[in-house]
Every structure is written in C-alpha cells, then in structure tokens.
Amino acid sequence: MADYMKLNPDEKGYFGEYGGSFIPPQLQAEMDKITDAYYSISKSHDFISELRSIRKHFQGRPTPTYFCRNLSNRTGGRIYLKREDLNHTGAHKLNHCMGEGLLAKYLGKKKVIAETGAGQHGVALATAAAYFGLECEIHMGEVDIAKEHPNVVRMKLLGATVVPVSHGLKTLKEAVDSAFEAYLKDPVNAIYCIGSVVGPHPFPMLVRDFQHVVGVEAREQFIEMTGELPDSVTACVGGGSNAMGIFSGFIEDQEVRLVGVEPSGRSLKIGDHAASLSYGKPGVLHGFRSYLLQDDKGEPLPVYSIASGLDYPGSGPEHCMLKDKGRVEYTVASDDECLDAFYTLSKVEGIIPALESSHAVAYAMKYAKENPRKSILVNLSGRGDKDIDFVVDNYGIR
Ligand SMILES: *Cc1c(COP(=O)(O)O)cnc(C)c1O
C-alpha cells in the first residue's frame, strides 16, 4: 500500500500519462503552495491526530462492513457493503472534506469554494466549513438545484452560500467552471476544495489520500469477518473518489479483482451516458489529463446519468492509469439496472442506497449471480434519502 501510494503520482503529479496540471500561472503558484504545504502538514503528528479524532468523534468512523444475507440468498454469491452511507452527512464525501477543511485551517484560509453535482459534496464541505468556522461558497447547476432540493436547503442551514449556475447544461461541469472562476478571483484567502479525485495536482492525490481510510478499514473488517480477502471489490465511478478510497486499500493484493462501474445511462448515444473511462479518449479538461467524453475538437460532450453525482465527462487520472495497466477493470450499469438495484436493496436489506452507489450494487448483483462461490465487497458510497422524491415521482414505488 504504502509503496504504491508513495510512487503514485510522480513528483509532477502524473499517474502514468494522466493528471498533471494545466492551469494559468497565477493559479499554478497557488497550487504549488498547497502541494508543498500538504506534503509537510499532512505528515505532521498534530494534523494526523486531529484528523483521526475528527473521524472518530464527529464523523462516526469506522463505518461498518456488512454482509447482505438476504440479497446474497437471492443472487447467490456473497455480497458485502462498506457502509459509507453511515458516515456523517450520509456519504463518503465528508472523508475528504474534513481533510480539506483541516488543511485550510492549517493554511490560515478564511473561505472554502467548491462545485457540487448531487449536492453531496456541497453538504459535506458546508459541514466541514461549519466545523472549522470557515466561510463556504458552493456553485451548483440550476438543473441539479431543482433535482436535489433537500441538499440545497441543508447547505443553507449549514451557513453556506449557494451560487446557481445557469449556463450550458446547468449541471456539474458548468458548476466546476464557475467555482474555478470564483477561486481565481481570491486565491489568497480562499481555497478550492474539489469534490473528487479530479482537477490539477495535488487534488487527485490529496482526495485519494483522505479517502484511503475507507479501503484500510474495509480490508481489516473484511478479513476479521471472513478470515480472507474478498474475491472482488467494486465501486461506482463519477470522478472516482469513493472508488479510489476503497481500491487503494486492496491495490497491492493482486488476487483481488477491482471493478469500477460507470453510468451507461439511457443508452450509449452521445448525451445519454457518462462512461468516460469506457468510451472516452485521453484529453485535457479542468486542468488535468484524463479519459474524456469529447468531440473531434476536444470539446467535452454533454453527459447524462440518473445519478447527478456521476454525470461528469472526465474521470480521475489515477483511474485512467489503472485502466491502462489493467489493474482495475471498468464496466457500466444502465439507469434501469441502477433502479433495479435501488429498489431491491431497499426492500430486501432495509438499506436505501444513493442512486450513484446503486450502480455498484447493480454490478455486484450481476457478479454474484454469475459467481455463486465468490465474494464481492461494494463501496456503498451514500444513502438514498436525497433521491427518494426524484425516484418515486419518476418511477413510482416498485
Ligand atoms: C458524489 C458521489 C459519488 C460520485 O463521486 P466519486 O468521486 O466518483 O466517488 C458517488 N456516490 C455518492 C453517494 C456521491 O455523493
């Protein structure tokens, strides 16, 4: 573990040929400061022990690993969940937000700025900002604001300012552009807190490092429960932070198959999905190089997923490298498969999953049916409370 994570990314922030930093010089100077500070601060005893205490007393970590007996009886195989839905605020995102907030505090920053898609990153960052006494500005597409209303209310209650973004498709990609612009106006007092393992160096590394706790806990818990390692580990991939969190815990266990699940949405037509690792080509967007869904001119294509947190045209650079190396396999789940998993897990196990996480559950159900003797561990990245109105209004109760 330690070796892999120390070696990746390289000093320039590259994961193989992906990642790096493609940003204006003014912003680069700020990123370099954050990188240098991160390397020294994050290794300090004070930082580590404060983060450990926050995780335990504020977030409620470690989250459990749970064997789905009822679901496994239906599908065959053995399906386990790493319960990030039980992390404070209901998703894995608080793991990196508390890390980013603590870093902001150590850097003497006054304000955190970010984008949000499903609203989960915004809620998590607003929570961190409240905890650390920082100002918080969240940029969000108008389409997502309408779809994820309860999360908008939560952010406001937590004291954040929500900035609506009304251009383009009015979703995550535009929100990223808008948040970047706001940060460029005040890079001294503010810090940009990215919501996934994306963006220019050091963010893909920093967010992965803060999510690594998920994989460390899950590996230990799984071995304690079963006496062995899982045959497969799976997670949904939007930007890829929850997936990198759990995968990084198992990456040096060569016998463990790692599978990332992207959204194939309504169909594989342009604008109907967001499976960038499966169907994209390398290119540069938002300051880093990754697999992108792009046209011939390198412009990002419109993307769609039933899960707002997955509709991003790029993906984390580390995933791109792991795909090329063949260490992680990437597959897709459609809206229909996601919904089936959403309804099934709710009814059979009493756990309503986030629509994002339901993509990984869908893959696990398929895998378990095909591999009745094998075990699969799913990173259940979040709970579905935020999605129930949307699902029931559009698809009813099944
Ligand atoms: C945001 C989100 C995701 C997607 O983000 P990743 O960086 O790919 O993990 C997945 N699940 C939930 C619950 C989310 O809120």
PDBQT file of the ligand as one rigid body, heavy atoms in Angstrom, charges set to zero:
ROOT
HETATM    1  C1  LIG A 401     -20.595  12.246  -5.415  1.00  0.00    +0.000 C 
HETATM    2  C2  LIG A 401     -20.977  10.879  -5.194  1.00  0.00    +0.000 A 
HETATM    3  C3  LIG A 401     -20.431   9.846  -5.954  1.00  0.00    +0.000 A 
HETATM    4  C4  LIG A 401     -19.513  10.076  -7.102  1.00  0.00    +0.000 C 
HETATM    5  O1  LIG A 401     -18.273  10.631  -6.774  1.00  0.00    +0.000 OA
HETATM    6  P1  LIG A 401     -16.945   9.796  -6.817  1.00  0.00    +0.000 P 
HETATM    7  O2  LIG A 401     -15.890  10.836  -6.705  1.00  0.00    +0.000 OA
HETATM    8  O3  LIG A 401     -16.896   9.071  -8.126  1.00  0.00    +0.000 OA
HETATM    9  O4  LIG A 401     -16.960   8.875  -5.676  1.00  0.00    +0.000 OA
HETATM   10  C5  LIG A 401     -20.779   8.556  -5.627  1.00  0.00    +0.000 A 
HETATM   11  N1  LIG A 401     -21.650   8.288  -4.633  1.00  0.00    +0.000 NA
HETATM   12  C6  LIG A 401     -22.208   9.256  -3.892  1.00  0.00    +0.000 A 
HETATM   13  C7  LIG A 401     -23.151   8.880  -2.814  1.00  0.00    +0.000 C 
HETATM   14  C8  LIG A 401     -21.898  10.584  -4.143  1.00  0.00    +0.000 A 
HETATM   15  O5  LIG A 401     -22.454  11.535  -3.405  1.00  0.00    +0.000 OA
ENDROOT
TORSDOF 0
